[in-house]
Amino acid sequence: MRYFDRRKQKKYYRELAALRKDEDDLLSAEEKRSFDAILAELKDSAEPREAVAAAKQKMADFPLHGNYGTLRNLLDLLLVVGAVAFGLRALFFQPFRIPTSSMQPTLYGIHFRNDLPKWDPLLKAVLFGAREAKATIQNTGILTAVQYQPGIFDCVSFVIGGKKYDLPGDIDKVVDYAHLDGSRVYPAGTPLADGDVVIGDHLFVERFSLYWREPQRGDVMVFTTEGLRYADGKPLAENGGAYYIKRLVALPGDTVKLADDQLFVRPKGAKEFLPIQQLDPRFAKVYSGKGGYQGHNSDMGGQIVYGKNEYTIPEKHYFMLGDNTLFSGDSRFFGAVPRRNLVGRAFLCFWPFSRRTGLVDHNDPLDVPTGKPLLRTFPVMWQQ
């Protein structure tokens, strides 16, 4: 029995010693001497049970300055956790949200879906970041009075047959998924939309490997737009934001050209151009013609355009293209991206939940023909 009393004595002594340390800068000189005396009596007593009881009695009346020990420990813990979190963000994983459709169907910006289950709107918002987009024409008429209402929740208001409708998204998206056309008459009962507008993919960008491994052809990369300009001299940051995400298609010293929606690459030191999908298997799906993939559009851009123009990538630069090149501002417009602009590789898509959740770029394309585009997307992409 005395053995257990001794253990309690030692345990209580450690607790009081920690409290004494936490209160050190709050106690007066006299209070410190009193506290130290209690500690000394508790530690040196040959009667552990009586010593613990006496120490507890004295501490019950001791003028402590509040539960600062617990608070301070909590603040210390939060400080350490915060430092670790910021350190991980700076060196390893940085969160990033896909803002546009340029990497669809590999990664999605804000987009329309018509395949989500008919669940409670709150549940769909939590799991899929979804806002319901549903409307049916009430009165026969034509499209009038279209108004875009930007904000946290973008919305487009319009009138058909004297009836006002509101649908989520910017004008281009709403025009696409609701098939809005000012030249047609909409009969009553015509469905405009029956789906959801879903927030862009959220992912972690892995930064650490750039310290020891050079970027590889086929990697999906995030980079800053600092110093990058369009052919007319306009900075990217003024229009597209501080960060872009694209797929790396050519390395320093490579020469590239686009013809008939096919990207050809002559690797540094090689004599012949090869189709990009022969250099990295990850490009096979980009040229599959399925699920929204459509190859690399050759009718847009200012650096390599219209057929047989060639462009050689400068040293310490990389050529970046979106997977959805029909709707992508990329290196065709602003040239190669300097090594210093690279932030990291897209690593893990963690929200909202979809077939893309998990390691980035792990999916095969949907086994559905890509088809013809609308204003800003391919309808097949509504099923992802």
N, C-alpha and C positions, 0 to 999 in steps of 0.2 A: 504493500500500500504506500509505503514511504517513497518507493521508486516513482510512482505516478505523481505524487505530490511534488517531488523534485522536478519532474518534467514540466508540470504546470508552472512552477516557480520560474524556470528558465524561459518558458514561452512568454509569460507575462512580463518578465524583465525585458525581453527583446521588443515586445510591443511598446512598452513605456520608453525604452531607449530610442526607438524610431520616432515616437511622438515628441520626445524631448528635442530631437534634431530638427523636426519640422517646425517646432515652436520657437526655435532659438532666437530668431530676429524679432519675435513679438513679446518675449518675456523681459521683465525688468531684471536687474542684477540680483535683487532679493529673491524674486520668483525662481530664477535659475538656481540659486543656492538651495532653496527648499526642494525643488524638483530633484536636484542631484543627491540630496540627502535621502529622499525616498528611494531613489535607485540604489544607493549604496546599502541601505538597510535591507532592501529586498534581495540584493545579490549576496550579501554576506551572512544572512540569517541561517542558522543551523536548523530552524524549525520552518520548513517550507510552507506548510498549510497556514500557519499563523502569520507568516510573513506576507503571503499573497493577500490574505484577508485584511491585514493592516494597511498594506499599500493601496488596496482598492478603496478602503475607507478614507484614506488621506486624499486620494485622487478625486473622490467624489466631491470634495470641498475645494479642490485646487482651482484657482482662477485662470482656466484656459481661455484663450481668445477666440474660441469657435472651432469648428471642425475643419481647420485649415489644412491639416495633414491630408485628409481624404481629398479635399479640393485640389490641393497642390499636386498630389499624386495623379489625380485625373488630368490636370492641366499638363503635367509632365508627359503623361501617356499620349495625350492628344498632340502635343508638340512633336514627340517622337514619331507617331503615326503619320502626322502631316509631313514631316521631313522625309520619311521613307516614301510616302506617296508621291511627293514632288520629285524625289530622286528617281523613282521608278519611271515617272512620266518623262523626265529629262533624258534618262539613259536607256530605258527599255521600251515601255509601252505608252503611247500617247493616244487618247481617244480622238475620234474624228467622225464627222457626219457627212455623208454623201449629199451634196446639195443639188446636183443636176443629173440628167439622164445620159451623160456622155459615156459612162461605163456599162450601161445596160447591154445585155442582161446579166453580166457578171456581178455588178453591184448597181443598186438602184438609188436614184434621188427620189424626191416626192413624185408619186405616181398613182395611177388609177388601177384598181383591181376589181375584177368581177367574179372572183372565185372564192371569196371568204365565206365562211359559214354564217348563217343568219342568226347570230348570237346577239346577246344584249350589247347595246352600243358601248357601254362602259367597259365591258370585258374585252371587246374588240379593240378599244382604245388602249387598254393596258397591254394586251398581248401583241397587237399588230400596229399600234400607233395609227389606227384607222378612224376616219370621219365619214359618216354615211353620205353618199352621193346618190340620191334617188329622186326622180321627178317624172311625171307623166303629164302630157299636154291635156289641159282641162277644156280649153276653148280653141277652136280652129282659128288660125291666124298666121301672121308672119313675125319674124324676129325684129324687135325694136328695143331701143333704150337699154343698150348693154352698158353696164357700169362695173368696173373692177374696184374692189374694196380691199386694199392690201393691209397687212397687219400680222399679228401672231397667227391668226386663222384667216388665211387668204380666202376671199369669196368673190364670186361673180354674180351680179344681179342682172336679170334681163326680163323683158316682157314679150309674151307671145299671146296674141288674141286678147289683149287687155288684162292678162293674168301675169303676176310677177312670180318669178322663180329665183331661188338662191341655190347655188351649187359651190362646193369648196374647190379651191385651187386657183391658180392664176389663169389669165384669159386663154393662153395657148392650150393648157391642159383641159380646161372646160370645153373649149371649142372642139378639141379632139374627141374626148370621150362622150360628149353630149351631141356630137355631130351638128353643131350650130352652123347655120347657113342663112344669111340674110336674103338669099334669092329664092328660097323655097317656101311653100305653104305647109304648115304643120297641121294635119288633121287632128281633131280631138281624139284622145286615146293613144296617141303616139308616145311610146316610151323614150324619154330623153336619156335617162341613166338609171342603172340599177346595180350599184356597187359601192365601193369605198375609195376615198383618197387616202393614201398611206404615206406616212412620214418616210424620209430617206433612211437608208441603212446606216447604223451606227457600228463602228468597228474600232479595233485597236490597231495602231500602226507600230510595228516592231522596228526599233531604231538601232539596237545594239550591234547587230551583225554588220552594219555599215562600217564599223570601226575595224573589222578584220576580214571582211569579204566584199569584193567589188559587186556592184549590181549586175544582175544577169539578164540576158535577153528573155523576155516573157514575164518578168516580175511586174506585179502591179504596185506602182510607186506613188507616194505622196510627196509633193515638192512645193516649195514656196514660189510665189510669182515675183519675188523681188528682182528688179532689174530686167524682167522680161517685157517685151513690147511687141505689139502687132506691127505689121508691115508699114502702117501709116504713122508709127511712132507712139501710138496710144499705149500707156502702161496697162498690163493685164489687171493689176490690182484695182483699177478704177471701175472695171466692168465685172470681173469674175471673182474678186475676193483675194484673200492672202494665200490660199492653198488650192492646189489642183491635184486631182488623182487621175492617172493614166497608166497605160501599159508600156513598158520599155520595149521598143522594137529594134533599136540599133545602138551599137556601142561606139566609143571613140575610134575614129579611123574608118568605120564602115561607110559605104556609099549606098544610098537608097534611091529608088525611083518608084513611081506609081503609074500603072497603066491598066485600063479595063478593070478597075476595082481590085487590083492585085498589087500588093507591095512586094517589090523585089529588093534584095539586099546582097551587096557584094562585100563580104567581111574583109576587114583590114588584111592586106597581103594576098587576098585571093584574086583570081583573074576573071571569074564569071559571077554574074548575078544569079541568085537562086530565089524561088518563092519563099517567103518568110516561114511558111508552115513546114518547109524542109529543114529549117535550121533549129526549130524548137517545136516539139509536139503540142505545146499549149496553144499554138495558133491554129491547129487543125479545126477546133470548134468554131473559131472566129470565121473560118471559111466554109463551115458546114451548111450554111443557108437554112439553119434550123433555129427555132426558139428565139428569133430576134437577131441572131448573128448574120452579118451580111458582107463580110470581107472588109476591105479598107477602101472607102470611097475615093476615087481619083479625080473628081471634078470640083474639088474645093481646095482652097489654101493658097499661100503665097510663096512657100519655100520649094515645094515640089508639086507641080500641077500639070494637068493636061498631057498625059502621055509619057514622054521620054526625057523630061528634065531630070538631071541627077543632082544629088546633094550629098556632100561628104561631111560627116559629123566631125566637128573639131575635137581636139584632144581635151580630155576631162569634161566632155559634154555627152548628153544622151538624147536620143530622139524618142519622143513620147507620142503615142496615139491613143485615142479612146477606142473602146471596143465597138461603140455605136458611132462610127465616124460620120455618118450622115448628119448627126446632130452633136458634133463635138468640136470645140475650139481646142486645138492641140498644136503640136510642133509643125504641122503644115502651115500654120498661120504665124507662129512666133519663133520658129526655129528650135534649135537644140537647147536643152536645159543644162546649165552648169552643175558640176558635181557638188558644189557648195550649197546648192538649193535643195538637194535631196533631204527629205525628212526621214523616210523609212519605208519599209515594205508593208503593204496592207496584210494584216495577219489573221485577225479573227473578227467575224461579224457576229455581234452579240445581241442586237435588237434592231428592229422588231423581228418577231419569229416568222420565218419563211423558209423556203427551200435553200436559201443562201446562208442560213444560220450555221455557224461553225467556221472552219478554216476557209479563208477567202480563196475563191477560184477553184473550189473542189467539185463543182457540178458539171455534168455533161449537159449539153443543150437539150431543151425539150424536143421530143421527137415530133415536132410540128413545123411545117414550112414557115419561114419568116414572113413571106407575103409582101404586100405593098404597104408603104408607110402612109400615115395620115399627116397632120401638120407637124407634130413633134415626136411621134413615136410609131411603133408598129403595133397593131392591135394584139398580136400574139403575146406581147409583153404584159398584157393585162392578166395573164393566167399564171403569173410567177409569184 
